[in-house]
Amino acid sequence: MVKILLDYEKCDGADCGECADVCSMEVLVLEGDKIEIKCQEKCSSCEVCADVCPNDAIKLENS
């Protein structure tokens, strides 16, 4: 299983939201002005969220 690590210090949240837009499994969602991780176990490990993040705020870690 993969674990999504989100660095909120780097994340622009409401100003960006790119990761939530590309997450086909709806694991990352924009709630108000910040990104939330929902149902992490649904993550398909595609890494598209990490690829589109302009601030390098998302890492995927195999557990």
C-alpha positions as CSV (number, residue, x, y, z in Angstrom):
1,M,0.0,0.0,0.0
2,V,1.2,3.5,-0.8
3,K,1.1,6.4,1.7
4,I,0.6,10.0,0.4
5,L,2.7,12.5,2.2
6,L,1.5,16.1,1.8
7,D,3.8,18.9,2.9
8,Y,1.3,21.7,3.9
9,E,4.2,24.2,4.2
10,K,4.8,23.9,0.5
11,C,1.2,23.4,-0.6
12,D,-0.7,26.4,-2.1
13,G,-4.0,24.6,-1.7
14,A,-6.8,26.9,-2.9
15,D,-4.4,28.9,-5.2
16,C,-3.5,25.7,-7.0
17,G,-5.5,22.5,-6.6
18,E,-3.9,20.8,-9.5
19,C,-3.4,17.5,-7.6
20,A,-7.1,17.3,-6.7
21,D,-8.1,18.1,-10.4
22,V,-6.0,15.2,-11.7
23,C,-6.8,12.6,-9.0
24,S,-9.1,10.1,-10.8
25,M,-9.6,8.1,-7.6
26,E,-10.7,11.3,-5.7
27,V,-8.2,10.6,-3.0
28,L,-7.0,14.3,-3.0
29,V,-9.8,16.8,-2.8
30,L,-9.9,20.6,-2.3
31,E,-11.8,21.3,1.0
32,G,-12.2,25.0,1.5
33,D,-8.8,26.5,1.0
34,K,-6.6,23.3,1.5
35,I,-6.0,19.9,0.0
36,E,-7.3,17.0,2.0
37,I,-6.4,13.3,1.7
38,K,-9.6,11.2,1.6
39,C,-9.7,7.4,1.5
40,Q,-5.9,7.0,1.1
41,E,-6.4,3.3,0.6
42,K,-8.1,4.0,-2.8
43,C,-4.8,5.5,-4.2
44,S,-3.7,3.7,-7.3
45,S,-0.1,4.9,-7.0
46,C,-0.2,6.5,-10.4
47,E,1.9,9.5,-9.0
48,V,0.2,12.0,-11.3
49,C,-0.6,14.2,-8.3
50,A,3.1,14.4,-7.4
51,D,4.0,15.0,-11.1
52,V,1.7,18.0,-11.5
53,C,2.4,19.7,-8.1
54,P,4.4,22.9,-8.9
55,N,5.7,23.1,-5.3
56,D,6.9,19.5,-4.9
57,A,4.5,19.2,-1.9
58,I,3.4,15.6,-2.6
59,K,5.4,12.5,-2.1
60,L,4.3,8.9,-2.3
61,E,5.9,6.3,0.0
62,N,5.5,2.6,-0.2
63,S,4.7,1.0,3.1
